[in-house]
Amino acid sequence: MTLYEKYSIEGIFSLETMLNDLNIDTKLINEITIRYSTSTLLKEFIEKLKKTNENENIQNIILEFFLIADRMKPITCNKKTLSKLTGLSERQIDERRRAREIPFIQLTGSNGSGRKIILYDPYEFKNEIDKNRVRTIN
């Protein structure tokens, strides 16, 4: 039986009851209820919970969505760090950024301590870098 089937009475699903039975804190339940109408990620999370079998491990779903949310957050670093992560020199990173070959980074404004790089999507950035590496001919 899915959680949706378990917590639906005459076709009406009770999110609050489900979260209570999953031992979610009341404060968090209230926050989820408020944000549910505006957050697409939270909606996806609740929909996945609804489809989950009541015997399945809910913690895996929670961690999966926690990681999704964390990936969505931009990362800031300097050119030296980005160079170490990518294997490209700082000059190569600048050249590719200026040529708009790397669309997933942006420089911050100068605050006297040097400009930081905002990396919007680390996975797409890595894919873009890997795509332009030397390829073997088949």
PyMOL commands that set and color helices and strands:
alter all, ss='L'
color gray80, all
select helices_A, chain A and resi 3-6+15-21+26-35+40-51+58-72+79-86+90-98+122-131
alter helices_A, ss='H'
color red, helices_A
select strands_A, chain A and resi 8-9+12-13+75-77+105-107+117-119
alter strands_A, ss='S'
color yellow, strands_A
deselect
rebuild
show_as cartoon
